[in-house]
């Protein structure tokens, strides 16, 4: 049985490139999920703020387009 180093080097290169791209894709997905998720609602309020519990928050009536898109992607409305 003849072992070709060129074949094994090609396979190793493929595995390395595939692993790197998979790590980059997973990191990109994690970044997008963090950007699109709403702010942490269970943190302690700062200053004179009071924490108010709302069952179903309404959609933002006024705001930027990015806020409306975040609302759409998070709540599906």
Wavefront OBJ file of the C-alpha trace (Angstrom):
o trace
v 0.000 0.000 0.000
v 1.390 3.343 -1.077
v 0.707 6.417 1.066
v 0.670 9.670 -0.835
v 1.820 12.645 1.211
v 0.239 15.070 -1.239
v -3.187 13.466 -0.714
v -2.855 13.562 3.071
v -1.627 17.162 2.984
v -4.661 18.124 0.893
v -6.997 16.379 3.322
v -5.348 18.026 6.316
v -5.597 21.436 4.645
v -9.287 20.831 3.925
v -9.949 19.882 7.553
v -8.102 22.962 8.830
v -9.934 25.339 6.480
v -13.299 23.696 7.204
v -12.712 23.979 10.974
v -11.736 27.644 10.717
v -14.794 28.503 8.623
v -17.073 26.597 11.032
v -15.632 28.539 13.988
v -16.063 31.852 12.136
v -19.668 30.976 11.205
v -20.519 30.004 14.798
v -18.982 33.234 16.106
v -20.898 35.274 13.543
v -24.141 33.578 14.519
v -23.463 34.242 18.215
v -22.693 37.910 17.435
v -25.925 38.360 15.446
v -27.988 36.668 18.149
v -26.516 39.043 20.733
v -27.126 42.126 18.579
v -30.733 41.211 17.764
v -31.728 40.183 21.295
v -33.357 42.835 23.472
v -31.582 44.382 26.419
v -31.239 42.380 29.596
v -34.546 42.860 31.377
v -33.514 41.390 34.744
v -30.673 43.757 35.591
v -30.920 46.095 38.567
v -32.204 49.570 37.640
v -29.746 52.435 38.044
v -30.397 55.913 39.436
v -34.008 56.804 40.247
v -35.406 54.212 37.848
v -38.066 51.742 38.889
v -38.379 48.277 37.437
v -41.861 47.631 36.056
v -43.080 44.215 34.942
v -44.902 44.120 31.591
v -46.530 40.917 30.322
v -46.577 41.748 26.636
v -44.717 44.873 25.593
v -46.180 46.724 22.640
v -44.247 47.413 19.463
v -42.199 50.588 19.343
v -44.395 53.299 17.826
v -41.539 55.631 17.124
v -37.940 54.715 16.703
v -35.312 53.979 14.188
v -35.569 51.333 11.513
v -33.032 49.157 13.341
v -35.225 49.153 16.478
v -38.230 48.073 14.431
v -36.213 45.301 12.753
v -34.931 44.045 16.108
v -38.515 43.997 17.360
v -39.645 42.056 14.301
v -36.846 39.479 14.494
v -37.176 38.960 18.243
v -40.955 38.830 18.593
v -41.944 37.827 15.058
v -44.557 40.556 14.754
l 1 2 3 4 5 6 7 8 9 10 11 12 13 14 15 16 17 18 19 20 21 22 23 24 25 26 27 28 29 30 31 32 33 34 35 36 37 38 39 40 41 42 43 44 45 46 47 48 49 50 51 52 53 54 55 56 57 58 59 60 61 62 63 64 65 66 67 68 69 70 71 72 73 74 75 76 77
